[in-house]
Amino acid sequence: MTHPTHRPRALFAAGTGIVAAVALSLAATGSATAQPADAPSAAAASTTVSPAGHGFTATLSGKATFTAGSVTVTCTTSTSSGQVPAAPGNQNASGPVSSSISPATYGSCTTSMPGVSATVTTTGSWGVAMQNGAPVTAGLTIPTAGFVLKTSGLASCTVTAAPTGAATVNGTWANGAPSTLTFTNASVPVKVVGGFGCPTSATSSTFNATYKVTDTTDPASQITVTG
């Protein structure tokens, strides 16, 4: 027998799953100063990002999945682009190397709950900071309210990432052909507003995604992070 409270619970679950997608606000910020949160301010390893001055594009590899409880949001497209700082700005003797990137775009996102669709808008100055180490870490920073996700259908909600200030999402970097940037259970603060079914008490979200980073200035080269 169907209980009258099942529908409200289903709507709440749908909204909660959508909140998870905000974590990608991969996924970045007034970013020339972005730093990996795990990187210590003192005694940090030296960092060199190469080739100096080359442009790059980060493209989602496979799928980005965002999970909250039993609900999953999956996006299959996401890109961003930027440029390695020109020498000597591509080197830091005792810390990360930072650069600005374009606001990431997100598309082809679906939810595991029927009747709920989503659109994503990104704005502002995004950035990334690379810190050499074992492993190499990456801090992707989102400017204040730089990522807004709106849902429609069974739950009409607005989810804003980094609602009160720039937020950094932490990941790891691996040199390769191409190099990759991976986010594993990364977290970002969010604020949720909306009507019935929206998880307005949610304050954070997590996501998992891998990006391939290619050199657009010289496709035969690779973007690398070393000491």
Secondary structure, 3 states (H helix, E strand, C coil): CCCCCHHHHHHHHHHHHHHHHHHHCCCCCCHHHCCCCCCCCCCCCCEEEECCCCEEEEEECCCEEEEECCEEEEEEEEEEEEECCCCCCCEECCCCEEEEECCCEEEEEEECCCCEEEEEEECCCEEEEEECCCCEEEEEEECCCCEEEEEEECCCEEEEECCCCCEEEEEEEECCCCEEEEEEEEEEEEEEEECCCCCCCCCEEEEEEEEEEEECCCCCCCCEEEC
